[in-house]
Amino acid sequence: MFSPDQENHPSKAPVKYGELIVLGYNGSLPNGDRGRRKSRFALFKRPKANGVKPSTVHIACTPQAAKAISNKDQHSISYTLSRAQTVVVEYTHDSNTDMFQIGRSTESPIDFVVTDTVPGSQSNSDTQSVQSTISRFACRIICERSPPFTARIYAAGFDSSKNIFLGEKAAKWKTSDGQMDGLTTNGVLVMHPRNGFTEDSKPGIWREISVCGNVFSLRETRSAQQRGKMVEIETNQLQDGSLIDLCGATLLWRTAEGLSHTPTVKHLEALRQEINAARPQCPVGFNTLAFPSMKRKDVVDEKQPWVYLNCGHVHGYHNWGNKEERDGKDRECPMCRSVGPYVPLWLGCEAGFYVDAGPPTHAFSPCGHVCSEKTTAYWSQIPLPHGTHTFHAACPFCAHQLAGEQGYIRLIFQGPLD
């Protein structure tokens, strides 16, 4: 891969471990990406290792004693067992790993600030009124600083005083080797796809990750006191395409290696231009249709293609077949007379969600986000956590729950008649 010259003088480009991409955003947050709050976050090797690993275990008889043990300059996890007993596990510096923390808090220990995803919301003002279910210090990812740069996920993150505090109500227990472990209130769920993140991917099984990185089957509801069964044959190691659910937002983990095989925004732009160059026409108005540029992904353009979601026939916007008595939502397709929703089509611009580089031939229903056939097929099979105990498939670009038999439709374009 490297020429001998490069090996002796490694390039200055930092090593990238991978990226976290929040589901429900089509390339950027509605009000723009700002600082640590954005729709995707890249994890790079740090100039200096900041990882930690467990060391001393203290059993304190009073919470005051526990406070005294957990000193501000040392990372520690406190497990309150009862008013009379707290176990404090101290963590020491680990020069072989880098730690990245994710949560709702904007305090400095959080590297990537994540807020609740509201399906289809176009601005953050839509999202602020909702009471958040994402933990302030939701989880941490520990990456090995040497190849193959393994990334592991753990529930809960350290706060500003370098502490993780599991109160009396949190599920916690002593492990067989005498260590402590526990779960956070709403839990951190992970799903590793089978066959990696490729056109052959299949959904895996959702699991819950503990504070120490052990793997469990799901609790009955998100915050149930009773933990699930330990799954010893699985690990907390993230792989390309792993999904991380923080109860309010779901993140997709892409490895640097995986991203190198994913279509780029340039490639998606080329596909957009290719469709537009074929000059698809509206079969009713005979006007030429065109997908708007990636930058204008929220404003309906006059040349914008629209689709009848029941049949897949693509048109320009028109008032034909509007059934007044049907709230104006269902329309009759002029081509085949099938009745159903009629929506504008939008290109899926977040390249990290694509499982292949195929042409944009299919659209998710009911939102109208367009991408490759394999990508729509993959996401339509994934049950994403919703609320505290339900799961449903959703469009990765806007988080809308999918509808219809398949959750997506093949688009039927009409070419120019000349």
Backbone hydrogen bonds, N-H to C=O, Kabsch-Sander energy under -0.5 kcal/mol:
donor,donor_aa,acceptor,acceptor_aa,energy
6,Q,3,S,-0.9
7,E,3,S,-1.4
8,N,4,P,-1.3
9,H,5,D,-1.5
17,Y,15,V,-0.6
17,Y,43,L,-3.0
18,G,43,L,-1.1
19,E,254,R,-2.9
20,L,41,F,-2.7
21,I,252,L,-2.4
22,V,39,S,-3.0
23,L,250,T,-3.0
24,G,396,P,-3.5
25,Y,22,V,-0.9
25,Y,396,P,-0.5
27,G,25,Y,-1.3
32,G,29,L,-2.1
34,R,37,R,-2.8
37,R,34,R,-2.6
38,K,36,R,-0.8
41,F,20,L,-2.7
43,L,18,G,-3.0
44,F,42,A,-0.7
45,K,15,V,-3.0
50,N,97,T,-0.5
51,G,94,D,-0.6
51,G,97,T,-2.4
53,K,92,T,-2.6
55,S,90,E,-3.7
58,H,88,V,-3.5
60,A,58,H,-0.6
60,A,86,T,-3.3
66,A,62,T,-2.1
67,K,63,P,-2.4
68,A,64,Q,-2.2
69,I,65,A,-2.0
70,S,66,A,-2.4
71,N,69,I,-1.8
74,Q,71,N,-2.0
76,S,162,K,-2.2
77,I,89,V,-2.4
78,S,164,I,-3.2
79,Y,77,I,-0.5
79,Y,87,V,-3.2
80,T,78,S,-0.6
80,T,166,L,-2.6
81,L,79,Y,-0.8
81,L,85,Q,-2.1
82,S,85,Q,-2.0
85,Q,82,S,-0.7
86,T,60,A,-2.6
87,V,79,Y,-2.7
88,V,58,H,-2.9
88,V,86,T,-0.5
89,V,77,I,-2.8
89,V,87,V,-0.5
90,E,56,T,-3.2
90,E,88,V,-0.6
91,Y,75,H,-3.1
92,T,53,K,-3.1
94,D,51,G,-2.9
95,S,93,H,-0.5
97,T,94,D,-1.3
98,D,143,C,-2.5
100,F,141,I,-2.4
102,I,139,C,-2.7
103,G,112,F,-1.7
104,R,135,S,-1.9
105,S,136,R,-1.9
110,I,107,E,-1.8
111,D,101,Q,-1.9
111,D,109,P,-0.6
112,F,101,Q,-1.8
113,V,36,R,-2.0
114,V,103,G,-2.4
114,V,112,F,-0.5
117,T,248,G,-3.0
118,V,116,D,-0.6
120,G,398,C,-2.7
121,S,118,V,-2.3
126,D,123,S,-1.5
127,T,124,N,-1.2
128,Q,124,N,-1.2
129,S,125,S,-0.5
130,V,127,T,-0.8
138,A,102,I,-0.6
138,A,135,S,-0.7
139,C,102,I,-2.2
140,R,154,Y,-2.4
141,I,100,F,-3.0
142,I,152,R,-2.8
143,C,98,D,-2.8
143,C,141,I,-0.5
144,E,150,T,-2.6
145,R,96,N,-2.9
149,F,146,S,-2.2
152,R,142,I,-2.5
153,I,236,N,-2.0
154,Y,140,R,-2.5
155,A,210,S,-2.1
156,A,138,A,-3.2
157,G,137,F,-1.6
159,D,163,N,-2.4
162,K,159,D,-2.4
164,I,76,S,-2.0
166,L,78,S,-3.2
166,L,164,I,-0.6
167,G,165,F,-0.8
170,A,167,G,-0.9
173,W,181,D,-2.6
175,T,179,Q,-3.7
178,G,175,T,-2.2
181,D,173,W,-2.1
183,L,171,A,-2.8
188,V,209,I,-0.5
189,L,187,G,-0.5
189,L,245,D,-2.2
190,V,207,R,-2.6
191,M,243,L,-2.2
194,R,202,K,-3.1
196,G,193,P,-0.7
198,T,196,G,-0.8
201,S,198,T,-1.9
202,K,194,R,-1.9
207,R,190,V,-2.4
208,E,216,F,-3.0
209,I,188,V,-2.7
210,S,214,N,-2.4
211,V,182,G,-2.8
213,G,210,S,-1.5
216,F,208,E,-2.6
217,S,229,K,-2.6
222,R,388,T,-1.7
224,A,221,T,-1.4
228,G,217,S,-0.5
231,V,215,V,-3.3
232,E,230,M,-0.8
234,E,231,V,-1.3
238,L,151,A,-2.9
241,G,253,W,-3.0
242,S,239,Q,-2.6
243,L,191,M,-2.7
244,I,251,L,-3.0
245,D,189,L,-3.3
246,L,244,I,-0.5
246,L,249,A,-2.9
251,L,244,I,-3.3
252,L,21,I,-3.0
253,W,242,S,-3.1
253,W,251,L,-0.5
254,R,19,E,-2.8
254,R,252,L,-0.6
256,A,17,Y,-1.2
259,L,255,T,-2.6
260,S,256,A,-1.3
261,H,258,G,-1.4
262,T,259,L,-1.3
268,L,264,T,-2.2
269,E,265,V,-2.4
270,A,266,K,-2.2
271,L,267,H,-2.1
272,R,268,L,-2.2
273,Q,269,E,-2.4
274,E,270,A,-2.1
275,I,271,L,-2.3
276,N,272,R,-2.5
277,A,273,Q,-2.5
278,A,274,E,-1.1
278,A,275,I,-0.7
279,R,276,N,-1.6
281,Q,414,Q,-3.7
282,C,287,N,-2.4
286,F,282,C,-2.1
289,L,280,P,-3.3
290,A,303,K,-2.1
296,R,293,S,-1.2
297,K,295,K,-1.0
300,V,298,D,-0.6
304,Q,301,D,-1.1
306,W,315,H,-3.9
307,V,343,V,-2.8
308,Y,313,H,-1.8
309,L,307,V,-0.7
309,L,341,P,-2.5
311,C,308,Y,-0.7
312,G,308,Y,-3.2
314,V,412,I,-2.4
315,H,306,W,-3.0
322,N,319,N,-1.1
323,K,321,G,-0.6
323,K,330,D,-1.1
324,E,322,N,-1.0
326,R,323,K,-2.0
327,D,324,E,-1.0
328,G,323,K,-1.3
329,K,326,R,-1.9
330,D,326,R,-1.0
331,R,340,G,-3.3
332,E,321,G,-1.5
333,C,331,R,-0.6
333,C,338,S,-2.7
337,R,333,C,-2.4
340,G,331,R,-2.5
342,Y,329,K,-0.7
343,V,307,V,-2.1
345,L,305,P,-2.8
346,W,368,G,-2.8
348,G,370,V,-2.8
349,C,347,L,-0.8
351,A,349,C,-1.2
353,F,350,E,-1.8
354,Y,351,A,-1.8
361,T,359,P,-1.6
361,T,371,C,-0.6
362,H,371,C,-2.1
363,A,409,I,-2.6
364,F,369,H,-2.6
365,S,407,G,-2.4
368,G,364,F,-2.2
370,V,346,W,-3.7
371,C,362,H,-2.3
376,T,372,S,-2.2
377,A,373,E,-2.5
378,Y,374,K,-2.3
379,W,375,T,-2.3
380,S,376,T,-1.9
381,Q,377,A,-0.5
381,Q,378,Y,-1.5
382,I,379,W,-1.0
384,L,382,I,-0.9
384,L,392,H,-1.8
386,H,390,T,-3.4
389,H,386,H,-0.5
390,T,386,H,-1.6
392,H,384,L,-2.4
395,C,400,H,-2.4
398,C,395,C,-0.6
399,A,395,C,-2.7
402,L,393,A,-2.3
403,A,365,S,-2.4
409,I,363,A,-2.5
411,L,361,T,-2.7
412,I,312,G,-3.5
413,F,411,L,-0.7
414,Q,281,Q,-0.6
415,G,413,F,-0.5
